[in-house]
Amino acid sequence: MKKSLVTLIIVFVLLMIPSFAFAEDGEINATTAMVINTMWVLVAAFLVFFMQAGFAMVEAGFTRAKNASNIIMKNLMDFSIGSLAFFAFGFAIMFGVDKAGLIGTSGFFMMGSMEHLGLGIPIEAFVIFQTVFAATTATIVSGAMAERTKFISYIIYSAVLSLIIYPVVGHWIWGGGWLSKMGFIDFAGSTVVHSVGGWAALVGATIIGPRIGKFAKNGKPVAIPGHSITLGALGVFILWFGWFGFNPGSTLAGTDLSIARIAMTTNLSAAAAASVVMVITWIRYKKPDVSMTLNGALGGLVGITAGCAEVDMFGAIIIGLIAGFVIVFGVEFIEKVLKVDDPVGAVSVHGLCGATGTLLVGLLSTNTGLLYGGGLSQLGIQALGVGAVAIWTLATTFILFKVIKATVGLRVTKEEEMVGLDIGEHGTEAYADFNMRTNDGMYVGTGSEGISKVL
């Protein structure tokens, strides 16, 4: 009897769900829509948060084992400290009530009304989604300055980036600022997130200088292989997966069916970029380069992020193909011409591909693009926005890194760099068993030399 009653109740509830969820005309009612949209934004935010693991694996894999613990620590703390900084000030600067199109002036510590945003989801869902984006920007810089940066210096500049440098750009473009009012298009952050991180990475890597042994006396770059291409590849797959939250999630609405098309354009661009990089490196280097191809996929993802909701499938493939060329020749230009040591290719992947993808919206947008009859106006706006963000970021991060260098210092000592930042900065090792040691713990080397000393 009890089982029958429970069964009847369940059937009744299931039959009533459509009446609760849909209005008389078959449309989803407002409450149901808010629930769906909130859940979608939260799931997307969780996917973007998982990208922190992807960045950590890429950076750790593409660098040497003696610095792996330091890299993991940086990726943990830039999100932790960045979350607090963005909650306290960054979000308000980015999305507060507009002041002269330049900066937000309300909502500090999430206090006060944010009704001007017109959100259809709880403010907390929007804040956590924006927080994981801010953390991505800070993480980009880490890879370009890996293996020689003081941990305290990294903490300072990642906090300042989340506190003011990134939010100001975000306000210009997403918070109702001057670029937004001009019609600048950057749907999910090729410029707001990735170019800011890329330009900051360029400044930081230039000021701190190359790793010991990176350039020979004649100026020719010397390859410093990363310790695990497997970890690097895992990181790229995690990032590719997370990007399906990054781009489609930027609709802020699970009821917006354009999320399917955005997922497709995102995927096609990444696939096209990885494919063309494989071919280019196969021709140039006589063998398909694994690490460069992995970066190619990331470059395609960065490139499509601005226009993922604006271009069609063929436009997405074109963006990916162009991003592939930018990756290969951008990495060579940064290293061989500018003599900048960027261990993970962050400047090319995020800075150059972010700028390129944003500009291509002016050509390939099906609504306003030049190739679709939109004229030169959108391309001009895109170029203005890319240039303005580059100038702001290069200038502010130059000042930031110079101040850090003159105060707490930016670079570890030569001895700490040689031994590794794991020991020098944290007193630990990611792979302690990889090294041969005597019984009292003294390091004696690796391989046969180490074994002989122990014996």
QUIWO-V311994 format. One record per pair of residues at least 6 apart in sequence whose ideal C-beta (glycine too) atoms are under 8 Angstrom apart, sorted by the first residue. I is the first residue (numbers start at 0). J is the second residue. If there is no record, write none. Layout:
i-><I;I>
j-><J;J>
This chain:
i-><19;19;20;20;20;21;21;21;22;27;27;32;32;32;33;33;35;35;36;36;36;36;36;36;37;37;37;38;39;39;39;39;39;39;40;40;40;40;40;40;40;40;41;41;41;42;42;43;43;43;43;43;43;44;44;44;44;44;44;44;45;46;46;46;46;46;46;47;47;47;47;47;47;47;47;48;48;48;49;49;49;50;50;50;50;50;50;50;51;51;51;51;51;51;52;52;52;53;53;53;53;53;53;53;53;54;54;54;54;54;54;54;54;55;55;55;55;55;56;56;56;56;56;57;57;57;57;57;57;57;57;57;58;58;58;58;58;58;58;58;59;59;59;59;59;59;59;59;59;59;60;60;60;60;60;60;60;60;60;60;61;61;61;61;61;61;62;62;62;62;62;62;62;63;63;63;63;63;64;64;64;64;64;64;65;65;65;65;65;65;66;66;66;66;66;67;67;67;67;68;68;68;68;68;68;69;69;69;69;69;69;70;70;71;72;72;73;73;73;73;74;74;76;76;76;77;77;77;77;77;77;77;77;78;78;78;80;80;80;80;81;81;81;81;81;81;81;81;82;82;84;84;84;85;85;85;85;85;85;85;86;86;86;86;87;87;87;88;88;88;88;89;89;89;89;89;89;90;90;90;90;90;90;91;91;91;91;91;91;92;92;92;92;92;92;93;93;93;93;93;93;93;93;93;94;94;94;94;94;94;94;94;94;95;95;95;95;95;95;95;95;96;96;96;96;96;97;97;97;97;97;97;98;100;100;100;100;100;101;101;101;101;101;102;102;102;103;103;103;105;105;105;106;109;109;113;115;116;116;118;118;119;119;120;125;128;128;129;132;132;132;132;133;133;133;133;134;135;135;135;136;136;136;136;136;136;136;136;137;137;137;137;137;138;139;139;139;139;139;139;139;140;140;140;140;140;140;140;140;141;141;142;142;142;142;142;142;143;143;143;143;143;143;143;143;143;144;144;144;144;144;145;145;146;146;146;146;147;147;147;147;147;147;147;147;148;148;148;148;148;149;149;149;149;149;149;150;150;150;151;152;152;152;152;155;155;156;156;156;156;156;156;159;160;160;160;163;164;164;164;164;164;164;164;165;165;165;167;168;168;168;168;168;168;169;170;171;171;171;171;171;171;172;172;172;172;172;172;172;172;173;173;173;178;178;178;178;181;181;181;182;182;182;183;183;183;183;184;184;184;184;184;184;184;184;184;184;185;185;185;185;185;185;186;186;186;186;186;186;186;186;187;187;187;187;187;187;187;187;188;188;188;188;189;189;189;189;189;189;189;189;189;189;189;190;190;190;190;190;190;190;191;192;192;193;193;193;193;193;193;193;194;194;194;194;194;194;194;194;194;195;195;196;196;196;197;197;197;197;197;197;197;197;197;198;198;198;198;198;198;199;199;200;200;200;200;200;201;201;201;201;201;201;202;202;202;202;202;203;203;204;204;204;204;205;205;206;206;206;206;206;207;207;207;207;208;208;209;209;209;210;210;210;210;211;211;211;212;212;213;213;213;213;214;214;214;214;215;218;220;220;220;220;223;225;225;225;228;228;231;231;232;232;235;235;235;235;238;238;239;239;239;242;242;242;242;243;243;243;245;246;246;246;246;246;246;246;246;247;247;247;247;247;247;249;249;250;250;250;250;252;257;260;261;261;263;263;264;264;264;264;264;264;264;264;264;265;265;265;265;265;267;267;267;267;267;268;268;268;268;268;268;268;268;268;268;269;269;269;269;269;269;270;270;270;271;271;271;271;271;271;271;271;272;272;272;272;272;272;272;272;272;272;272;273;273;273;273;273;273;274;274;275;275;275;275;275;276;276;276;276;276;276;276;276;276;277;277;277;277;278;279;279;279;280;280;280;280;280;280;281;283;291;291;291;291;294;294;294;294;294;294;295;295;295;295;297;297;298;298;298;298;298;298;298;299;299;299;299;299;301;301;301;301;301;301;302;302;302;302;302;302;302;302;302;302;303;303;303;303;303;303;304;304;305;305;305;305;305;306;306;306;306;306;306;306;306;307;309;309;309;309;309;309;309;310;310;310;310;310;310;311;314;314;314;314;314;317;317;318;318;318;321;321;322;322;322;325;325;325;325;326;326;326;326;326;329;329;329;329;330;330;330;333;333;333;333;333;334;334;339;341;354;354;357;357;357;358;358;358;358;360;360;360;361;361;361;361;361;361;361;361;361;361;362;362;362;362;363;363;364;364;364;365;366;367;367;367;368;368;369;369;369;400;403;404;410;411;411;411;412;414;415;415;415;416;419;421;421;421;422;428;433;434;434;434;434;435;435;435;435;435;435;435;435;435;436;436;436;437;437;437;443;443;443;444>
j-><28;31;27;28;31;27;28;31;28;35;254;119;252;254;119;120;253;254;119;120;251;252;253;254;120;121;124;253;248;250;251;252;253;258;120;124;125;128;248;251;252;253;124;127;128;244;248;128;244;245;247;248;249;124;127;128;130;131;244;248;244;240;241;243;244;245;248;128;131;132;135;241;244;245;248;78;131;134;237;240;241;131;135;237;238;241;242;245;74;78;131;134;135;138;74;234;237;233;234;235;236;237;238;240;241;74;135;138;139;141;142;234;238;70;71;74;138;234;230;231;233;234;237;142;230;231;234;235;238;293;297;343;70;74;141;142;145;234;342;343;66;67;70;71;226;227;230;231;234;429;225;226;227;228;229;230;231;232;233;234;142;225;231;290;342;343;70;145;146;225;226;342;343;146;223;225;226;419;226;227;419;429;430;433;418;419;420;421;422;428;145;146;419;420;421;226;421;429;430;420;421;425;427;428;429;150;419;420;421;424;425;141;145;429;150;425;141;150;153;157;138;141;153;154;157;134;137;138;141;153;154;157;161;134;137;138;154;157;158;161;130;133;134;137;157;158;160;161;130;134;158;161;162;129;130;133;134;161;162;166;108;109;126;130;107;108;162;107;162;163;166;133;161;162;163;165;166;106;109;126;129;130;166;103;104;105;106;107;108;102;103;163;166;167;170;103;129;165;166;167;169;170;173;174;103;106;113;116;129;169;170;173;174;102;103;104;105;106;107;170;174;103;104;105;106;115;103;104;170;174;175;176;104;171;175;176;177;180;167;170;171;176;177;167;170;176;166;170;174;111;112;113;113;122;126;122;175;122;125;125;251;251;252;251;251;248;251;169;188;191;192;245;161;165;166;169;161;192;196;245;160;161;165;192;193;195;196;199;157;160;161;165;196;196;193;196;197;199;200;345;349;156;157;160;196;199;200;203;345;153;157;200;341;342;343;344;345;200;201;203;204;341;342;343;345;346;153;200;203;204;207;342;343;210;342;416;420;207;208;210;211;410;411;416;420;203;207;409;410;411;407;408;409;410;411;424;420;424;425;407;403;407;408;409;403;407;199;203;396;399;400;403;399;195;199;396;395;195;199;391;392;395;396;399;191;192;195;391;190;191;195;388;391;392;191;176;177;178;179;384;387;388;178;179;183;185;190;191;384;388;179;185;191;380;383;384;387;380;383;384;367;377;380;380;381;383;384;305;306;309;357;360;364;367;377;380;381;191;304;305;357;360;384;246;249;304;305;306;307;308;309;245;246;248;249;304;305;307;308;245;249;304;305;301;302;303;304;305;306;352;353;354;356;357;305;353;354;357;384;385;388;388;304;353;301;304;348;349;350;352;353;349;350;353;354;357;385;388;389;392;388;392;345;349;350;345;346;347;348;349;350;351;353;354;350;388;389;392;393;396;392;396;341;345;346;349;350;333;339;341;346;350;393;392;393;396;397;400;396;400;339;340;341;346;337;339;397;400;401;404;409;400;404;409;410;340;410;338;339;340;223;340;342;416;413;416;417;221;223;220;221;223;340;220;221;338;340;221;338;334;335;338;340;342;231;290;342;289;290;290;293;289;293;293;294;296;297;297;300;269;296;300;265;269;300;304;262;265;266;304;261;262;264;265;303;304;307;308;258;259;261;262;265;307;261;308;257;258;261;308;258;308;308;307;308;312;315;303;306;307;308;310;311;312;314;315;300;303;304;307;315;303;312;315;316;319;299;300;302;303;307;315;316;318;319;322;296;297;299;300;303;319;296;299;319;299;315;316;317;318;319;320;323;295;296;298;299;300;302;319;320;322;323;326;292;293;295;296;299;323;295;323;295;319;320;323;324;288;291;292;294;295;298;323;326;327;287;288;292;295;287;323;324;327;286;287;288;291;292;327;287;327;326;327;330;344;326;330;343;344;347;348;322;323;326;327;348;352;322;323;325;326;347;348;352;318;319;322;323;352;322;348;349;352;353;356;318;319;321;322;325;352;353;355;356;359;310;315;318;319;322;356;353;356;353;356;357;359;360;314;318;356;357;359;360;363;364;315;360;363;364;365;366;367;368;318;360;363;364;365;368;365;359;363;364;365;368;359;363;356;359;363;355;359;352;355;356;347;351;352;355;344;347;348;351;352;346;347;351;352;341;344;347;339;341;344;346;347;340;341;346;347;385;389;381;384;385;378;381;382;385;368;377;381;367;368;369;375;377;378;379;380;381;382;368;369;370;378;370;371;371;373;377;371;373;373;376;377;377;378;375;377;378;409;409;410;416;420;423;424;423;423;422;423;424;423;428;427;428;429;428;434;445;442;444;445;449;442;443;444;445;446;449;450;452;453;442;443;453;443;452;453;449;452;453;452>
